[in-house]
């Protein structure tokens, strides 16, 4: 039986508490955190970013404990060094041109290849790994779960502002990342061999030097037996992170259960799923998505509730119901983007929005 182990990665903003701007921490936070967590805390391409990652977790209870401890520790270390951290898909007003690049051969290579697309890629995401017993099984599930990505993405939208402007999107992070190649919704792969041959061709033709330069919204990990979900903005709250982790895990378990019953979900085309992804980025949970089976528009909220019903019969076995139930609160009070927009509408201040973001970092942490 597949156990659907979990891993979580979050990318945090490093903020100057006086100016509320993004700022370089000269890797001080990373160096201090690595004394405790070793390589579970890492630098990123921009010096205003800190990335954390849990170990392999057997369930959402362990995953919540680890991501809570990582957030709390990085928050404390940042404060001790005179910084703040915040969790959102983009900073509301900092300009990427002012941000320093981390000196590292891999980052230098990316900057050299992608130029301004890379230098301006100052965004913050959530990555969720779900473990499988084989990569062959993982590619089968990944093909089918693509359809549900916009639904979860809509719930996670948390980047309405960019460089001091209201972009009109609930997630502008994804539009910034679109400038990179090999991003977005992937195509269907008929087998793991099909996928691996695609990788080998790109390496052979000097398009990439390794499979980690494929940055799709979902991918079978090149080195681990996991599906990696990469579509979500970094959430404001730990409760939100854990709700999305639980939903991704439940989706994988449900599709696996159908496979054991010789059933499968329809593999929709990338072009169709992209229609829903765009709607999710633009409107979050307030818009309509397309029900491709019925060929009609349906409110995003209704489809999310249908999705929760779809996975309900695997949730208790996974032990993730409490985490998953938080999605109802997101539907009721809005996404991170909705809350950021509400703060700005009330105050007219981007600094107030940053203060709101940083105030949410440790809510829900359980030590």
Residue pairs with C-beta under 8 A, 6 or more apart in sequence:
2 131
2 132
2 133
2 137
2 253
2 256
3 58
3 131
4 130
4 131
4 132
4 249
4 252
4 253
4 256
4 318
5 56
5 57
5 58
5 129
5 130
5 131
5 226
6 54
6 56
6 57
6 58
6 59
6 60
6 62
6 63
6 128
6 129
6 130
6 131
6 245
6 249
7 53
7 54
7 55
7 56
7 57
7 63
7 128
7 129
7 131
7 226
8 53
8 54
8 57
8 63
8 66
8 67
8 126
8 127
8 128
8 129
8 241
8 245
9 51
9 52
9 53
9 54
9 126
9 127
9 128
9 129
10 51
10 52
10 53
10 67
10 70
10 71
10 87
10 124
10 126
10 127
10 234
10 241
11 44
11 49
11 50
11 51
11 123
11 124
11 125
11 126
11 234
12 49
12 50
12 51
12 52
12 71
12 74
12 85
12 86
12 87
12 124
12 234
12 361
13 22
13 48
13 49
13 85
13 86
13 87
13 88
13 91
13 124
13 357
14 22
14 23
14 24
14 25
14 29
14 47
14 48
14 49
14 50
14 78
14 83
14 84
14 85
15 21
15 22
15 23
15 83
15 84
15 85
15 86
15 91
15 354
15 358
16 22
16 23
16 83
16 84
17 82
17 83
17 84
20 93
20 350
20 351
20 354
20 355
21 91
21 93
21 94
21 98
22 46
22 48
22 91
22 94
22 98
22 99
22 122
23 48
23 83
24 47
24 48
24 99
24 100
25 47
25 48
25 50
25 78
25 81
25 83
26 47
27 43
27 47
27 102
28 81
29 41
29 50
29 74
29 77
29 78
29 81
29 83
29 85
30 41
30 42
30 43
30 50
32 77
32 80
32 81
33 40
33 41
33 50
33 52
33 73
33 74
33 77
34 41
36 73
37 52
37 70
37 73
40 52
40 53
40 54
40 55
40 70
41 50
41 51
41 52
41 53
41 70
41 74
42 50
42 51
42 52
42 53
43 49
43 50
43 51
43 102
43 104
44 50
44 51
44 102
45 101
45 102
45 104
45 107
45 110
45 111
45 118
45 121
46 96
46 99
46 100
46 101
46 102
46 122
47 99
47 100
47 101
47 102
48 94
48 99
48 100
48 122
49 122
49 124
50 74
50 78
50 85
52 67
52 70
52 71
52 74
53 70
54 63
54 66
54 67
54 70
55 66
56 131
57 63
57 66
59 318
59 319
59 320
60 242
60 245
60 246
60 249
60 318
60 319
60 320
60 323
61 319
63 242
63 245
64 238
64 242
64 323
64 366
65 366
67 238
67 241
67 242
68 238
68 364
68 365
68 366
68 367
69 365
69 367
71 85
71 87
71 238
71 361
71 362
71 365
72 362
72 365
72 367
74 85
75 84
75 85
75 361
75 362
78 84
78 85
84 358
85 358
85 361
86 354
86 357
86 358
86 361
87 124
87 158
87 234
87 235
87 236
87 237
87 357
87 360
87 361
88 124
88 158
88 159
88 233
88 234
88 236
88 336
88 340
88 357
89 123
89 124
89 125
89 157
89 158
89 159
89 171
89 172
89 173
89 233
89 234
89 336
90 122
90 123
90 124
90 159
90 161
90 162
90 172
90 173
90 176
91 122
91 161
91 354
92 161
92 164
92 340
92 344
92 350
92 353
92 354
92 357
93 161
93 163
93 164
93 350
93 351
93 354
94 122
94 163
95 163
96 119
96 120
96 121
96 122
96 163
97 119
99 122
101 107
101 108
101 111
101 119
110 118
111 118
111 119
114 121
114 179
114 180
117 179
117 180
118 180
120 176
120 179
121 176
121 177
121 179
121 180
122 176
123 159
123 173
123 176
123 177
124 159
124 173
124 233
124 234
125 173
125 230
125 232
125 233
125 234
126 156
126 232
126 233
126 234
126 235
126 241
126 244
127 228
127 229
127 230
128 228
128 229
128 232
128 244
128 245
128 248
129 221
129 224
129 226
129 227
129 228
129 229
130 226
130 227
130 229
130 248
130 249
130 252
131 224
131 225
131 226
132 138
132 141
132 225
132 226
132 227
132 252
133 225
134 225
135 192
135 220
135 225
136 191
136 192
137 256
137 259
138 192
138 220
138 225
138 226
138 227
139 189
139 191
139 192
139 194
139 195
139 220
140 259
140 264
141 227
141 252
141 255
141 256
141 259
142 186
142 189
142 218
142 219
142 220
142 227
143 188
143 189
143 267
144 255
144 264
144 265
144 266
144 267
145 218
145 227
145 248
145 251
145 252
145 255
145 265
146 185
146 186
146 188
146 217
146 218
146 267
146 268
146 270
146 273
147 265
147 266
147 267
147 268
147 273
147 292
148 251
148 307
149 185
149 217
149 218
149 229
149 231
149 273
149 277
150 273
150 276
150 277
150 279
150 280
150 289
151 276
151 280
151 289
151 300
151 303
151 304
151 307
152 229
152 231
152 232
152 244
152 247
152 248
153 171
153 174
153 217
153 231
153 232
153 277
153 280
153 281
154 170
154 279
154 280
154 283
154 284
154 285
154 287
154 289
154 300
154 304
154 335
155 240
155 243
155 244
155 284
155 285
155 304
155 327
155 330
155 331
155 335
156 171
156 231
156 232
156 233
156 235
156 240
156 244
156 335
156 336
157 169
157 170
157 171
157 233
157 280
157 281
157 284
157 285
157 335
157 336
157 337
158 171
158 173
158 233
158 234
158 235
158 236
158 335
158 336
158 337
158 340
159 169
159 170
159 171
159 172
159 173
159 233
159 337
160 166
160 167
160 169
160 170
160 171
160 172
160 337
160 340
160 341
161 167
161 172
161 340
161 344
161 350
161 353
162 172
162 176
164 350
166 341
166 344
167 175
168 282
169 175
169 281
169 282
170 280
170 281
170 282
170 283
170 284
170 286
170 335
170 337
170 338
171 233
171 280
171 281
171 284
171 337
172 281
173 233
174 231
174 233
174 277
174 281
175 281
177 183
177 215
178 184
180 215
182 208
182 213
182 214
182 215
182 216
183 215
183 216
183 217
184 216
184 217
184 270
184 274
184 277
185 216
185 217
185 218
185 270
185 273
185 274
185 277
186 216
186 217
186 218
186 219
186 270
187 270
188 267
188 269
188 270
189 195
189 198
192 220
195 220
199 208
199 211
199 214
199 222
202 208
202 214
203 209
203 210
203 211
208 214
210 222
211 222
211 223
212 222
214 222
215 230
216 230
217 229
217 230
217 231
217 277
218 227
218 228
218 229
218 230
218 231
219 227
219 228
219 230
220 226
220 227
220 228
221 227
221 228
227 252
229 248
231 277
232 244
233 336
233 337
235 241
235 244
235 336
236 336
236 339
236 357
236 360
236 361
237 336
237 360
237 363
237 364
238 362
238 363
238 364
238 365
239 323
239 326
239 329
239 363
239 364
240 326
240 330
240 336
242 323
242 326
243 323
243 324
243 325
243 326
243 327
243 330
245 320
245 323
246 315
246 318
246 320
246 323
246 324
247 307
247 311
247 324
247 327
249 318
249 320
250 311
250 314
250 315
250 318
250 320
250 324
251 307
251 311
253 311
253 314
253 317
253 318
254 310
254 311
254 313
254 314
255 264
255 265
257 313
257 314
258 264
258 265
266 292
266 293
268 292
272 290
272 292
275 290
276 289
276 290
279 287
279 288
279 289
279 290
279 300
280 287
280 289
280 300
283 300
284 300
284 334
284 335
284 337
284 338
285 300
285 301
285 304
285 330
285 331
285 334
285 335
285 338
286 300
286 338
287 299
287 300
288 297
288 298
288 299
288 300
289 297
289 298
289 299
289 300
289 303
290 296
290 297
290 298
291 297
291 298
291 303
301 331
304 327
304 331
305 331
308 324
308 327
311 324
315 321
315 324
333 339
334 342
339 356
340 353
340 356
340 357
343 352
343 353
343 356
344 350
344 352
344 353
347 353
